[in-house]
Amino acid sequence: MHPKILQLNFRLNASREEYEKLCESVAQAFAELTGLRWKIWLLNEAEKEAGGIYLFDSEASLQAFLAGPLAAQVRSLPAVRDLSVKQFDVMDQVTAITRGPVSPAKGQGA
């Protein structure tokens, strides 16, 4: 299995304070997602844009998230509009050279 990157971006219909409260209310649910190694939360307050970069263990875990209730909740939020969803493979060899935090999960080979 190879790790997969998910990039979500959207326009934000909320103040920074409202968005931070919203993020804090769901952060633990993201932390508990099966197959999610990490998520980086993004905010460009000046442009009213936000999103996240996710690293999943596999295509299956990424797809399970996209089909699951947490992703549905994100899509339905009034604070979110113009959602963009992009998926990427990780280029392992060159990412290792530049110290990207995407080494194989424990128990997986390189």
GUMIGU-833780 format. One record per atom (N, C-alpha, C, O): x, y, z; residue number from 1; atom name. Coordinates in nm, 4 decimals, always signed. Atoms other than C-alpha are relative to their C-alpha. Example, Ala and Ser with C-alpha at 12.3 -4.5 7.8 and 13.67 -1.06 7.14 Angstrom:
+0.0890, -0.1190, +0.0000, 1, N
+1.2300, -0.4500, +0.7800, 1, CA
+0.0900, +0.1200, +0.0000, 1, C
+0.1936, +0.1181, +0.0665, 1, O
-0.0820, -0.1190, -0.0060, 2, N
+1.3670, -0.1060, +0.7140, 2, CA
-0.0770, +0.1090, +0.0730, 2, C
-0.0261, +0.2198, +0.0899, 2, O
# end
This chain:
+0.0835, -0.1180, +0.0000, 1, N
+0.0000, +0.0000, +0.0000, 1, CA
+0.0881, +0.1245, +0.0000, 1, C
+0.1898, +0.1311, +0.0690, 1, O
-0.0721, -0.1259, +0.0057, 2, N
+0.1191, +0.3468, -0.0835, 2, CA
-0.0858, +0.1094, +0.0606, 2, C
-0.2077, +0.1100, +0.0432, 2, O
+0.0771, -0.1091, -0.0585, 3, N
+0.0194, +0.6584, +0.1070, 3, CA
-0.0625, +0.0879, -0.1076, 3, C
-0.0110, +0.0989, -0.2188, 3, O
+0.0727, -0.0872, +0.0917, 4, N
-0.2274, +0.8954, -0.0570, 4, CA
-0.0205, +0.1361, +0.0665, 4, C
-0.0482, +0.1453, +0.1861, 4, O
+0.0234, -0.1374, -0.0453, 5, N
-0.2571, +1.2725, -0.0245, 5, CA
-0.1383, +0.0433, -0.0467, 5, C
-0.1777, +0.0175, -0.1604, 5, O
+0.1273, -0.0626, +0.0331, 6, N
-0.5951, +1.4440, -0.0159, 6, CA
+0.0144, +0.1488, +0.0277, 6, C
+0.0610, +0.1883, +0.1346, 6, O
-0.0041, -0.1452, -0.0159, 7, N
-0.6160, +1.8194, -0.0672, 7, CA
-0.1428, +0.0532, -0.0125, 7, C
-0.2065, +0.0375, -0.1167, 7, O
+0.1314, -0.0640, +0.0020, 8, N
-0.9393, +1.9987, +0.0236, 8, CA
+0.0209, +0.1507, +0.0141, 8, C
+0.0955, +0.1961, +0.1009, 8, O
-0.0024, -0.1458, -0.0076, 9, N
-0.9813, +2.3705, -0.0391, 9, CA
-0.1418, +0.0508, -0.0169, 9, C
-0.2221, -0.0104, -0.0874, 9, O
+0.1327, -0.0585, +0.0133, 10, N
-1.2867, +2.5909, -0.0052, 10, CA
+0.0025, +0.1473, +0.0363, 10, C
+0.0948, +0.1962, +0.1015, 10, O
+0.0242, -0.1387, -0.0387, 11, N
-1.4120, +2.9457, +0.0260, 11, CA
-0.0676, -0.0047, +0.1363, 11, C
-0.1462, -0.0949, +0.1652, 11, O
+0.0464, -0.0007, -0.1380, 12, N
-1.4944, +3.0390, +0.3823, 12, CA
-0.1056, +0.1075, +0.0209, 12, C
-0.0826, +0.2242, -0.0109, 12, O
+0.1094, -0.0918, -0.0328, 13, N
-1.8246, +3.2000, +0.4889, 13, CA
-0.0084, +0.0204, +0.1511, 13, C
-0.1172, +0.0136, +0.2083, 13, O
-0.0028, -0.0167, -0.1450, 14, N
-1.7182, +3.2615, +0.8492, 14, CA
+0.1208, +0.0846, +0.0379, 14, C
+0.2165, +0.0961, -0.0386, 14, O
-0.1163, -0.0726, -0.0514, 15, N
-1.4867, +3.4770, +1.0560, 15, CA
+0.1062, -0.1006, +0.0441, 15, C
+0.0783, -0.2196, +0.0582, 15, O
-0.1077, +0.0863, -0.0480, 16, N
-1.1535, +3.3384, +1.1691, 16, CA
-0.0394, -0.0658, +0.1319, 16, C
-0.0180, -0.1856, +0.1505, 16, O
+0.0377, +0.0514, -0.1313, 17, N
-1.2873, +3.2982, +1.5226, 17, CA
-0.1062, -0.1097, -0.0129, 17, C
-0.0964, -0.2136, +0.0524, 17, O
+0.1040, +0.1018, +0.0204, 18, N
-1.5977, +3.1093, +1.4061, 18, CA
+0.0592, -0.1260, -0.0606, 18, C
+0.0249, -0.2372, -0.0204, 18, O
-0.0610, +0.1160, +0.0660, 19, N
-1.3882, +2.8851, +1.1821, 19, CA
+0.0894, -0.0769, +0.0968, 19, C
+0.0881, -0.2000, +0.0970, 19, O
-0.0856, +0.0686, -0.0972, 20, N
-1.1362, +2.8098, +1.4577, 20, CA
-0.0835, -0.0817, +0.0987, 20, C
-0.0458, -0.1936, +0.1333, 20, O
+0.0885, +0.0749, -0.0902, 21, N
-1.4204, +2.7077, +1.6921, 21, CA
-0.0540, -0.1249, -0.0693, 21, C
-0.0583, -0.2328, -0.0103, 21, O
+0.0502, +0.1128, +0.0770, 22, N
-1.5652, +2.4856, +1.4216, 22, CA
+0.1074, -0.1083, -0.0129, 22, C
+0.0800, -0.2265, +0.0080, 22, O
-0.1104, +0.0961, +0.0148, 23, N
-1.2263, +2.3222, +1.3595, 23, CA
+0.0278, -0.0719, +0.1310, 23, C
+0.0464, -0.1935, +0.1328, 23, O
-0.0239, +0.0616, -0.1307, 24, N
-1.1718, +2.2634, +1.7301, 24, CA
-0.1076, -0.1013, +0.0346, 24, C
-0.0800, -0.2016, +0.1004, 24, O
+0.1104, +0.0915, -0.0334, 25, N
-1.5126, +2.0962, +1.7541, 25, CA
+0.0076, -0.1329, -0.0749, 25, C
-0.0521, -0.2313, -0.0312, 25, O
-0.0078, +0.1246, +0.0786, 26, N
-1.4248, +1.8340, +1.4887, 26, CA
+0.1404, -0.0594, -0.0068, 26, C
+0.1588, -0.1665, -0.0647, 26, O
-0.1392, +0.0462, +0.0110, 27, N
-1.0466, +1.7954, +1.5284, 27, CA
+0.0178, -0.1422, +0.0536, 27, C
+0.0877, -0.2227, -0.0079, 27, O
-0.0159, +0.1340, -0.0563, 28, N
-1.0746, +1.4877, +1.7508, 28, CA
-0.0606, -0.1058, -0.0903, 28, C
-0.0063, -0.2157, -0.1018, 28, O
+0.0617, +0.0959, +0.0934, 29, N
-1.3085, +1.3174, +1.5030, 29, CA
+0.0947, -0.0292, -0.1161, 29, C
+0.1044, -0.1434, -0.1611, 29, O
-0.0998, +0.0226, +0.1055, 30, N
-1.0443, +1.3682, +1.2328, 30, CA
+0.1151, -0.0841, +0.0539, 30, C
+0.1623, -0.1753, -0.0139, 30, O
-0.1124, +0.0735, -0.0597, 31, N
-0.7719, +1.2402, +1.4665, 31, CA
-0.0312, -0.1489, +0.0128, 31, C
+0.0599, -0.2317, +0.0102, 31, O
+0.0406, +0.1393, -0.0189, 32, N
-0.9711, +0.9175, +1.5121, 32, CA
-0.0321, -0.0731, -0.1302, 32, C
-0.0687, -0.1906, -0.1264, 32, O
+0.0294, +0.0651, +0.1280, 33, N
-1.0198, +0.8457, +1.1391, 33, CA
+0.0948, -0.1163, -0.0255, 33, C
+0.2164, -0.1013, -0.0135, 33, O
-0.0813, +0.1164, +0.0338, 34, N
-0.8974, +0.5004, +1.0458, 34, CA
+0.0790, +0.0287, -0.1277, 34, C
+0.0220, +0.0682, -0.2294, 34, O
-0.0844, -0.0176, +0.1171, 35, N
-0.6035, +0.5266, +0.8074, 35, CA
+0.0524, +0.1401, -0.0213, 35, C
+0.1326, +0.1618, -0.1121, 35, O
-0.0535, -0.1364, +0.0128, 36, N
-0.5405, +0.9000, +0.8544, 36, CA
+0.1243, +0.0124, +0.0864, 36, C
+0.1180, -0.0023, +0.2085, 36, O
-0.1244, -0.0173, -0.0756, 37, N
-0.1786, +0.9568, +0.9523, 37, CA
+0.0084, +0.1402, +0.0584, 37, C
+0.0451, +0.1582, +0.1745, 37, O
-0.0004, -0.1382, -0.0477, 38, N
-0.2043, +1.3349, +0.9763, 38, CA
-0.0835, +0.0889, -0.0905, 38, C
-0.1144, +0.0554, -0.2049, 38, O
+0.0716, -0.1044, +0.0738, 39, N
-0.3945, +1.6434, +0.8685, 39, CA
+0.0632, +0.1327, +0.0359, 39, C
+0.0915, +0.1597, +0.1526, 39, O
-0.0455, -0.1374, -0.0209, 40, N
-0.2639, +1.9958, +0.8251, 40, CA
-0.1170, +0.0911, -0.0351, 40, C
-0.1704, +0.0849, -0.1459, 40, O
+0.1127, -0.0919, +0.0170, 41, N
-0.5325, +2.2622, +0.8665, 41, CA
+0.0524, +0.1291, -0.0623, 41, C
+0.1537, +0.1830, -0.0177, 41, O
-0.0451, -0.1174, +0.0741, 42, N
-0.5034, +2.5582, +0.6274, 42, CA
-0.0994, +0.1148, +0.0134, 42, C
-0.2205, +0.0929, +0.0180, 42, O
+0.0855, -0.1176, -0.0037, 43, N
-0.6364, +2.9137, +0.6510, 43, CA
+0.0733, +0.1168, -0.0636, 43, C
+0.1866, +0.1477, -0.0268, 43, O
-0.0465, -0.1260, +0.0578, 44, N
-0.5814, +3.2206, +0.4345, 44, CA
-0.1098, +0.1010, +0.0312, 44, C
-0.2029, +0.1195, -0.0472, 44, O
+0.1052, -0.0887, -0.0489, 45, N
-0.7843, +3.4747, +0.6295, 45, CA
-0.0258, +0.1162, -0.0952, 45, C
-0.1412, +0.1533, -0.1166, 45, O
+0.0156, -0.1149, +0.0901, 46, N
-0.7213, +3.7633, +0.3872, 46, CA
-0.0832, -0.0345, -0.1227, 46, C
-0.1607, +0.0481, -0.1707, 46, O
+0.0720, +0.0426, +0.1205, 47, N
-0.8606, +3.5637, +0.0929, 47, CA
-0.1281, -0.0777, +0.0314, 47, C
-0.2000, -0.1191, -0.0595, 47, O
+0.1182, +0.0772, -0.0428, 48, N
-1.1352, +3.3893, +0.2973, 48, CA
+0.0023, -0.1403, -0.0603, 48, C
-0.0994, -0.1896, -0.1090, 48, O
-0.0178, +0.1362, +0.0489, 49, N
-0.9975, +3.0490, +0.1921, 49, CA
+0.0514, -0.0876, +0.1143, 49, C
+0.1218, -0.0406, +0.2037, 49, O
-0.0464, +0.0943, -0.1003, 50, N
-0.9357, +2.7416, +0.4019, 50, CA
+0.0041, -0.1389, -0.0626, 50, C
-0.0345, -0.1578, -0.1780, 50, O
-0.0050, +0.1357, +0.0503, 51, N
-0.8791, +2.3701, +0.3671, 51, CA
+0.0891, -0.0869, +0.0842, 51, C
+0.1166, -0.0573, +0.2005, 51, O
-0.0863, +0.0928, -0.0707, 52, N
-0.6590, +2.0824, +0.4613, 52, CA
+0.0778, -0.0876, -0.0950, 52, C
+0.0360, -0.1134, -0.2078, 52, O
-0.0819, +0.0991, +0.0687, 53, N
-0.3850, +1.8507, +0.3459, 53, CA
+0.0025, -0.1217, +0.0914, 53, C
+0.0360, -0.1112, +0.2094, 53, O
+0.0130, +0.1235, -0.0766, 54, N
-0.4311, +1.4899, +0.4588, 54, CA
+0.0948, -0.1047, -0.0576, 54, C
+0.1164, -0.1108, -0.1787, 54, O
-0.0755, +0.1170, +0.0447, 55, N
-0.2047, +1.1863, +0.4447, 55, CA
-0.0711, -0.1240, +0.0516, 55, C
-0.0831, -0.1447, +0.1723, 55, O
+0.0661, +0.1255, -0.0321, 56, N
-0.3891, +0.8543, +0.4347, 56, CA
+0.0940, -0.1163, -0.0302, 56, C
+0.1796, -0.1073, -0.1182, 56, O
-0.0806, +0.1206, +0.0206, 57, N
-0.2317, +0.5089, +0.4578, 57, CA
-0.0199, -0.0609, -0.1379, 57, C
+0.0724, -0.1203, -0.1937, 57, O
+0.0324, +0.0716, +0.1233, 58, N
-0.4049, +0.3911, +0.1411, 58, CA
-0.1143, +0.0688, -0.0734, 58, C
-0.1814, +0.1566, -0.0192, 58, O
+0.1143, -0.0447, +0.0795, 59, N
-0.6536, +0.4631, -0.1347, 59, CA
-0.1304, -0.0376, +0.0700, 59, C
-0.2250, +0.0410, +0.0723, 59, O
+0.1220, +0.0466, -0.0671, 60, N
-0.9106, +0.2585, +0.0595, 60, CA
-0.0364, +0.0895, +0.1184, 60, C
-0.1534, +0.1236, +0.1360, 60, O
+0.0314, -0.0846, -0.1158, 61, N
-0.8810, +0.4705, +0.3741, 61, CA
-0.0402, +0.1406, -0.0432, 61, C
-0.1260, +0.2023, +0.0199, 61, O
+0.0397, -0.1297, +0.0543, 62, N
-0.8997, +0.7925, +0.1694, 62, CA
-0.1436, -0.0048, -0.0506, 62, C
-0.2233, +0.0841, -0.0206, 62, O
+0.1353, +0.0130, +0.0550, 63, N
-1.2117, +0.6713, -0.0128, 63, CA
-0.1039, -0.0213, +0.1107, 63, C
-0.2163, +0.0279, +0.1009, 63, O
+0.0919, +0.0204, -0.1128, 64, N
-1.3698, +0.5568, +0.3151, 64, CA
-0.0312, +0.1333, +0.0675, 64, C
-0.1454, +0.1579, +0.1062, 64, O
+0.0248, -0.1333, -0.0559, 65, N
-1.3264, +0.9083, +0.4525, 65, CA
-0.0946, +0.0796, -0.0891, 65, C
-0.1927, +0.1363, -0.0410, 65, O
+0.0827, -0.0787, +0.0917, 66, N
-1.4741, +1.0710, +0.1407, 66, CA
-0.1455, -0.0490, -0.0036, 66, C
-0.2372, +0.0307, -0.0238, 66, O
+0.1349, +0.0563, +0.0024, 67, N
-1.7754, +0.8366, +0.1539, 67, CA
-0.0676, +0.0013, +0.1369, 67, C
-0.1847, -0.0345, +0.1490, 67, O
+0.0511, +0.0106, -0.1357, 68, N
-1.8206, +0.8684, +0.5291, 68, CA
-0.0694, +0.1243, +0.0527, 68, C
-0.0796, +0.2257, -0.0162, 68, O
+0.0790, -0.1071, -0.0600, 69, N
-2.0165, +1.0900, +0.7655, 69, CA
+0.0776, +0.1284, +0.0283, 69, C
+0.0198, +0.2370, +0.0227, 69, O
-0.0769, -0.1210, -0.0298, 70, N
-1.7329, +1.3298, +0.8537, 70, CA
+0.0164, +0.0865, -0.1249, 70, C
+0.0012, +0.2085, -0.1178, 70, O
-0.0101, -0.0752, +0.1262, 71, N
-1.6760, +1.4306, +0.4898, 71, CA
-0.1358, +0.0579, -0.0381, 71, C
-0.1431, +0.1703, -0.0878, 71, O
+0.1349, -0.0512, +0.0281, 72, N
-2.0534, +1.4652, +0.4460, 72, CA
-0.0305, +0.1210, +0.0867, 72, C
-0.0928, +0.2170, +0.0413, 72, O
+0.0206, -0.1131, -0.0910, 73, N
-2.0608, +1.6940, +0.7474, 73, CA
+0.0743, +0.1237, -0.0512, 73, C
+0.0190, +0.2337, -0.0509, 73, O
-0.0782, -0.1127, +0.0538, 74, N
-1.7852, +1.9131, +0.5991, 74, CA
-0.0701, +0.0594, -0.1217, 74, C
-0.0824, +0.1813, -0.1335, 74, O
+0.0671, -0.0490, +0.1212, 75, N
-1.9684, +1.9350, +0.2656, 75, CA
-0.1279, +0.0776, +0.0309, 75, C
-0.1671, +0.1645, -0.0469, 75, O
+0.1282, -0.0632, -0.0316, 76, N
-2.2897, +2.0461, +0.4398, 76, CA
+0.0120, +0.1266, +0.0844, 76, C
-0.0888, +0.1921, +0.1111, 76, O
-0.0167, -0.1164, -0.0875, 77, N
-2.1425, +2.3239, +0.6532, 77, CA
-0.0328, +0.1306, -0.0721, 77, C
+0.0134, +0.1518, -0.1843, 77, O
+0.0279, -0.1307, +0.0605, 78, N
-2.2810, +2.6721, +0.5822, 78, CA
+0.1259, +0.0863, -0.0137, 78, C
+0.1296, +0.1771, -0.0967, 78, O
-0.1236, -0.0781, +0.0058, 79, N
-1.9289, +2.8089, +0.6432, 79, CA
+0.0870, -0.0366, -0.1197, 79, C
+0.1860, +0.0309, -0.1477, 79, O
-0.0821, +0.0528, +0.1100, 80, N
-1.7968, +2.6123, +0.3426, 80, CA
-0.0741, +0.0135, -0.1328, 80, C
-0.1909, -0.0239, -0.1441, 80, O
+0.0568, -0.0036, +0.1358, 81, N
-1.8580, +2.6834, -0.0266, 81, CA
+0.1117, -0.0202, -0.1003, 81, C
+0.2291, -0.0016, -0.0683, 81, O
-0.0970, +0.0232, +0.1085, 82, N
-1.6853, +2.6025, -0.3550, 82, CA
+0.1092, -0.0991, +0.0423, 82, C
+0.2284, -0.0713, +0.0294, 82, O
-0.0932, +0.1026, -0.0463, 83, N
-1.5257, +2.2865, -0.2165, 83, CA
+0.0713, -0.0659, -0.1175, 83, C
+0.0083, -0.1082, -0.2145, 83, O
-0.0844, +0.0675, +0.0993, 84, N
-1.2385, +2.1451, -0.4232, 84, CA
+0.0653, -0.1200, +0.0677, 84, C
+0.1237, -0.1073, +0.1753, 84, O
-0.0562, +0.1238, -0.0540, 85, N
-1.1274, +1.7844, -0.3653, 85, CA
+0.0985, -0.0553, -0.1022, 85, C
+0.0610, -0.0844, -0.2158, 85, O
-0.1024, +0.0548, +0.0891, 86, N
-0.7997, +1.6596, -0.5160, 86, CA
+0.0745, -0.1113, +0.0714, 86, C
+0.1025, -0.1027, +0.1910, 86, O
-0.0725, +0.1142, -0.0543, 87, N
-0.6208, +1.3286, -0.4661, 87, CA
+0.1320, -0.0162, -0.0745, 87, C
+0.1403, +0.0055, -0.1954, 87, O
-0.1326, +0.0137, +0.0585, 88, N
-0.2527, +1.2598, -0.5237, 88, CA
+0.0698, -0.1240, +0.0529, 88, C
+0.0469, -0.1652, +0.1666, 88, O
-0.0938, +0.1015, -0.0453, 89, N
-0.0039, +0.9751, -0.5082, 89, CA
+0.1213, +0.0723, +0.0566, 89, C
+0.1509, +0.1855, +0.0181, 89, O
-0.1235, -0.0538, -0.0550, 90, N
+0.3103, +1.0356, -0.3056, 90, CA
+0.1166, -0.0536, -0.0812, 90, C
+0.1247, -0.1739, -0.1060, 90, O
-0.1221, +0.0397, +0.0704, 91, N
+0.6386, +1.0295, -0.4986, 91, CA
+0.1057, -0.0301, +0.1069, 91, C
+0.1790, +0.0586, +0.1506, 91, O
-0.0762, +0.0415, -0.1172, 92, N
+0.8262, +0.8305, -0.2337, 92, CA
+0.1478, +0.0390, -0.0022, 92, C
+0.1981, +0.0959, +0.0947, 92, O
-0.1447, -0.0189, +0.0015, 93, N
+1.1884, +0.8583, -0.3468, 93, CA
+0.0411, +0.1465, +0.0144, 93, C
+0.1266, +0.1790, +0.0967, 93, O
-0.0397, -0.1416, -0.0090, 94, N
+1.2099, +1.2333, -0.4017, 94, CA
-0.0557, +0.0658, +0.1256, 94, C
+0.0041, +0.1601, +0.1774, 94, O
+0.0539, -0.0528, -0.1250, 95, N
+0.9873, +1.3039, -0.1019, 95, CA
+0.0927, -0.0340, +0.1158, 95, C
+0.1104, +0.0479, +0.2060, 95, O
-0.0957, +0.0381, -0.1039, 96, N
+1.2355, +1.1129, +0.1174, 96, CA
+0.1223, +0.0922, -0.0021, 96, C
+0.1743, +0.1286, +0.1033, 96, O
-0.1159, -0.0894, +0.0123, 97, N
+1.5191, +1.3318, -0.0155, 97, CA
-0.0293, +0.1351, +0.0644, 97, C
+0.0581, +0.1939, +0.1281, 97, O
+0.0358, -0.1316, -0.0533, 98, N
+1.3322, +1.6474, +0.0859, 98, CA
-0.0664, -0.0085, +0.1376, 98, C
-0.1284, +0.0877, +0.1830, 98, O
+0.0450, +0.0242, -0.1371, 99, N
+1.2339, +1.5009, +0.4258, 99, CA
-0.1508, +0.0121, +0.0194, 99, C
-0.1960, +0.0522, +0.1266, 99, O
+0.1458, +0.0016, -0.0147, 100, N
+0.8598, +1.4776, +0.3589, 100, CA
-0.0413, -0.1057, +0.1001, 100, C
+0.0127, -0.2163, +0.0984, 100, O
+0.0390, +0.0924, -0.1073, 101, N
+0.6839, +1.3111, +0.6544, 101, CA
-0.0973, -0.1072, -0.0470, 101, C
-0.2089, -0.1163, +0.0040, 101, O
+0.0913, +0.0983, +0.0581, 102, N
+0.5367, +1.0246, +0.4526, 102, CA
+0.0613, -0.1384, -0.0106, 102, C
+0.0321, -0.2115, -0.1052, 102, O
-0.0593, +0.1330, +0.0047, 103, N
+0.7415, +0.7158, +0.5323, 103, CA
-0.1092, -0.1056, +0.0142, 103, C
-0.2189, -0.0756, +0.0613, 103, O
+0.1018, +0.1062, -0.0111, 104, N
+0.5597, +0.3815, +0.5173, 104, CA
-0.0494, -0.0141, +0.1434, 104, C
+0.0260, +0.0068, +0.2384, 104, O
+0.0582, +0.0222, -0.1318, 105, N
+0.3253, +0.3099, +0.8071, 105, CA
+0.0694, -0.1180, +0.0673, 105, C
+0.1260, -0.2036, -0.0006, 105, O
-0.0593, +0.1125, -0.0730, 106, N
+0.4499, +0.0744, +1.0786, 106, CA
-0.0577, -0.1305, -0.0518, 106, C
-0.1783, -0.1429, -0.0728, 106, O
+0.0428, +0.1296, +0.0468, 107, N
+0.4376, -0.2827, +0.9598, 107, CA
-0.0062, -0.0118, -0.1506, 107, C
-0.0331, -0.1197, -0.2033, 107, O
+0.0011, +0.0032, +0.1462, 108, N
+0.4554, -0.1850, +0.5907, 108, CA
+0.1438, +0.0097, -0.0497, 108, C
+0.2280, +0.0737, +0.0134, 108, O
-0.1307, -0.0099, +0.0616, 109, N
+0.7563, -0.2270, +0.3699, 109, CA
+0.0159, +0.1313, -0.0716, 109, C
-0.0815, +0.2039, -0.0915, 109, O
-0.0265, -0.1258, +0.0695, 110, N
+0.9197, +0.0614, +0.1901, 110, CA
-0.0478, -0.0063, -0.1430, 110, C
-0.0338, +0.0910, -0.2171, 110, O
# end
